[in-house]
Amino acid sequence: MRILVLGGDGYLGWPTALYLSQHGNDVGIVDNFVRRQYDLEMGVDSLVPIVQAQTRIRRWKELTGKNIELYIGDLTDAPFVEQTFSNFEPDAVVHFGEQRSAPYSMIDRQHAVYTQHNNVIGNLNVLYTIAEQDPTIHLVKLGSMGEYGSPNIAIEEGFIEIEHKGRKDILPYPKQPGSFYHLSKVHDSHNIMFACKIWGLRSTDLNQGIVYGQYTEETALHDDLATRLDYDAVFGTVLNRFCVQAVVGRPLTVYGKGGQTRGMLDIRDTLACIELAIMNPPSKGEYRVFNQFTESFSVLDLAEKVAAVYGNGVEIQHVEDPRVEADEHFYEATHTKLLDLGLVPHLLTDDSIQRLLSLAERYSNRVDIKAISPTVSWRRTSSKLLTSNNATH
């Protein structure tokens, strides 16, 4: 198949492109490299050094003989999106091309507006382009389990049967997003569902849990193929952050009581889920939702697991939660559709934690301790994190 990966230079987009290429597909990637600019803005860097996209692609071709086409541009630029799709002629599109950090979206008004504009408008341009050029293109869109929030009932996969005043219907599951970033994902989901209904598009919305890890078979072939690993308070995910904190001798900072529970998955399972979705496409006009995670853990669970594996007297420290969320809550989410399609999960083991710890040890000289502490508060309308001089895009 011909598969276009939007956001193909990012943490998940790059290993996805390699995985799909290795499995015999013709792959193109689209990126404006703004994720690298966020590092410059925030004054942080990936724990694992990454090379330029062009260097990555050349190295991949040298090692495998397979080419990946690169398209540089912005999804909010409609003519660019139209021209790129026209040139590449994809059978499927994997859409990672959005600002993906909840804390980043909560820094201040400017970052909230930027996140919503970048994500929602870019996705709308993709939908219009597919509708106008080839409605048979399968859009595989990365959503978030964070769209659901943490309701006091079981979370279904996208839809729920409701009985009200003697009548029944199957409706989209109610969303309670916890940040302006997650709100942008909800808007995307609504727009995609609407486009499938009115234009006969077909789309799979992957509501993904928190991804951990950095190793894939393809990225391990050469250091030039490595994907990034974020540990900072704005873009770093919780397990990656805990492993870095342990290695540099810092307490594992648990927000509040640590009872916040989320679905999680190994980075390798992200790649497998995307391939399963692509190879089992929906019907014309069908909008479907898969909850993409393999296990659920609380924040405190993860801290205790890391402390047990690393040892060396690792301390767990409870700090004030910068987010507005319940310290402890009910969490039960259905995630059977990808398993039914054949997903064989890589579950979180001591070995997988040790792999992350070893990676953190290898690059411990690149850790910036100051980047780990939370600097963005949900309770303030304007964070002190940035000044007016450097808060630009």
N, C-alpha and C positions, 0 to 999 in steps of 0.2 A: 504494500500500500504506500501511497504518498501521504506523509503525515507532517503537518506543520505544528511546531511547538512554540507557542507564544510565551515570551519570558524564558527563552531557551538558554540564557546565560546565568540563570539563577540557581539557588541552592538545590531545588528539585528539578527545574527545567533542564539543566545541563545533564545530570545523570539519566533523566528520562530520554533525552535525545540520543545519548549513547546507547542506551538499552534497546530502544526501538530500532536504531541503525544496526546494531549487532544482530538483531533478530530478523534482518532481511528486508527492512522497510527503507524507502527513500525518504530521508528526513531533511527538513529545513527548520531553522530557528529564526525567530524574530525577537529583537531586543533593542531598547534604546539606551541600555547600560545605566539607567538611573539608579539601580540598586547599588552600583559601585559609587555613585555620587552621594548616596545616603551615608556611606561610610565617611566620606570627606566632610559632609555636613556635621555628622555626629562626633567626628574625631575618634573613630574606632576602626577596627579592621577585622577581617576574618581570622580566626585562630590559625586555620590552615591557609598558607599562601596560595593564591590563585593567579594564573597567567591570563593574558588577554584572550578574548574569544577567538581571534584569528589564529593565535598560537595553538590553542586547544584543538581547533579544527585541523590544522596542519599535522599536529602530532597524531591525532586519531587516524587520519588518512595514511600516514607513514606506517602505523602499526597494524592497521586492518585492511587497507586498500579501499575503505569506504569513505565517501564524501558526505559532508553535511553542508547544505547551502545556508548562507548567512544573509539576513535582511535586516538592515539597521534603520530603525525608525520608531515612531510613537503611535500607539493604537488610537490615541485621541485625534490623530491626523487621518481623516477619512480617505482622502485620495491615496495616501501611502498604503493603507489597509487594502483598498480596492486593487491597487497595482500589484501588491505583493501576492494576493490571492490569485489574481489573474496570471501572474508569472509562474507561480508554483503549482497551481491547480491541485489542491489537496483533496484526498478522499476523507481525511479526518483532521480535525484541529484540536490540539490539546492546549487549553488556555490557562497558563500560569501567570500571564502578563499583568499582574496587578500589585499595588502596594500592599504588603501582607502583614504589617505589624499593627497590633492593637495599640500598644503604647505610642507609637509614632503618630497614629491618627488622633491621639488624645493630648498632644503637646499643647496645642492652642487652636484658635479658629482657623488660621492659615493651613495648618496641617490636616485638620478635619475636612476643610473644603477641598484641599488638594487630593486627599484620599478618595473622597466621594466622586469628584470630577474625573480623576484618572481612571478609577475602576469602573464606574457606571458608564461613562461616555465611551471609553475604550471598548467595553463589552457590547454596547449598542452598535458601534461601528462594525464590529465583527458580525453581529446578527444581521444587520442590513446587507452587508457584503455577501454573506452566505445566501440570504434570500434572493438577492439580485443576480448572483453569478451561478450558483449551483445549490439548490435547496436539499440535494441528497448528501451534502457534506455532513458528517457526524461531528457535532461539537461536544467535546469532552471538557467540561468546565470544572475547575477546582473551586469548590465552595468550602464551607467550614462547619464543623460540628458546633462551633460557637454561635451559629445562627439560631440554634434552638434555645440557648441559655441553659438553665438548670431547673426545669419545671418539676413540680411535685407529682408528676405522673410519668409513665414510661414514654420514652421518645421513640416514635416509629420512623420508618425510612421514607421521609418526605411527605407522606399523606396519612390521614387518620379518618376513621369512620365516626361520624357524629350523629347522634340522635337528639333532635330538638323539637319539642312540641308535637311529638308523634310522627315526625318525618326523619328519614335518614339520608345522609349524603357522605361521599368521600371527599374531603377537603384538604388543602395544604395544611401540614402540621403548623400550629401557631408558633411564631418566632418571637424570641425574647433576647435579641442580641445585646452583648455587653460592652460594645464600643462603636465608635463611628466607622471603624474598619469593618466590623462584623455587620453593621447596618448596610454598608455598601454591598456586601455579599448577599444580603437579603434582597436588596433592590435588583441585583443581577439575577437571582433566582426567579423573581417575579417577571422580569423582562424576558428571560429565556422561555419560561412557561407560556407567556403570552405570545411570543414569536412562534413557538411550535403550534399553538392553537390556530393562529390566524394565517400563517404562511406555510404550514405543513412541514416545518423544520423538524429535525430529530436531534435530541440532545440528552446527554447523561450528565447529571449534576452530582459530582462527587463531594459529599460533605465530609471533609477530611478531618481526622483528629490531629493531635500534636505529633509531629514527626521527630524522631530522634536518630542519631547516627550520622555517619559520613561515608562509610564504606559501601561500595558496590563492586561487583566483579569488573565492570568496565573502568570505573575511575581508578581502580587499584593497578591498572596496567602500567601507569607512568605518573609521576608527580605532576606533569603538565595537564593531566586529565582530572585532577582533583577538583571536587566541588567544595564550596565554602563551608565553614562551620562557625555559627554565631553563638556567642556566650554572653554578650552584653545585655543590659536590662531592657533595651528597646527592641532589639531584633532576636536575641537569644531565646531558645526554648528551654524549658525548665530542666530536663535531664542533662542536656548538654552543659548548661550553666553549673549544675551541681557537680558534675565531674571535673570541670575546670576549677571550681572553688576548692574541691578536695585536694587536687594536685598542688595548688599553690599555697596550701596550708591555711585557707580561710574557712570560716564557718559556712555551712550550707544554709543560706537565708531562706527560710520558709515564711511566706506571706500569711500573717494572721495565724490561726490554729493549724492551717495546712489541710483542712478537710475538703478543700475544693477538688472535685473529682472530674477527670476528663478522659476521653478516649484517646488512645495513643497507638502508634505503629512505627515499626522499623522502616527506614528509608527504602530498603529493598522491597518492602511490601507495597509502597507507593507505586513503584515501577510496575510490579506485577498487576496491581489493581487497574492501572491505566491500560495496560495491554489487554486485560480481560474485558474491560469496557469497550475498547476499540474492536476487538475481535468478535464481540457479541452485540452488534449495534441495535438500537431501538428501531421501531417501525416508523414510517412516515407520520409526522405529526405528533410523535410520542415524546413527552417530557418525563424522564424517569429520574429517580433519586436513589443513590446508593450511599449508605453511611460507611465511610471508609476509615475503619480503625479495627484493631484486633484485640485490644485489652483496655481495661479502665483502671486507673490508679489515682489515688489522692496525691497531692503535693507532698504530704508528710510521708506517705508510702515510699515515694521515690527517693526522698532524702535519706530515709532509713536504709533502703537498699544500697545506695551509693556508699553510705557510711560503713555498712557491713562488709561490702566487697573491698573497699580501699583500706579500711582499718586505720592504723596510725593515729588513733585518738581523734578522729574527725568529729567536730562539734556541729550540732544542729542548733541554729539560732532562729527564734521566732521574731519577726520584725513587723512593723505596721504595714498592713496591706494598702498599697497605693491605689488599688482598684476599688470599685464599688461592687461588691459581690458577697454572697453568704460564705461565712467561714466553713460551714458544714452544711451539706444538703443531700437530698435523695438524688441518685443518678443511676438510671437504667435505660440504656439505649440499644435498640435492635440493630444488628449488623449482620444479616444473614445472606443478602443477595449476592455479594461478592464471593462468599464461601460457597454458595450454591453453584456459582460459575467455575469453581475450582481453585480458589485461592488457598494456598498452603502457607499459613503465617509463620514469620520468624518471631517467636514470642520473646519477651524480655527475660533474659537469663543473666546469671552472674558473668558468663563469658561475654555477652554483648555489652554489659556495663564495663567489664575489664578492657574491652576493645576501645571504648570511649576514653577510659582513664589513660590507657597507653598512648592514645593520640594526643591527649592533653599534656602528657609528660613529654612527648617528643617536641611539642611546640610551646612548652611552658614559658620560654623566653619571650614569646609574643603576647603574653597575657598582660592586659592593662587592668590592674586591680580597680582603678577608679571607675571603669566602665560597667562594673558589675552591679553596683548599688542602684536601686530604683531612683529615677530622677523625674519621672512623669507621674503626676497625681490626677486621678479622675475627678477629684473634688475641686480642682482649680480650673478656671476657664483659660488661664494662660500660665504655662509652665515657665519656670526660671531657667530651664535647660538651655534655651537659645536666646540670643540677642536679636534685635531687629536687623542687625548688620549681616548675620549669617543664616537667617531663617528664610532663605529664598530658594526658588526652584527654577 
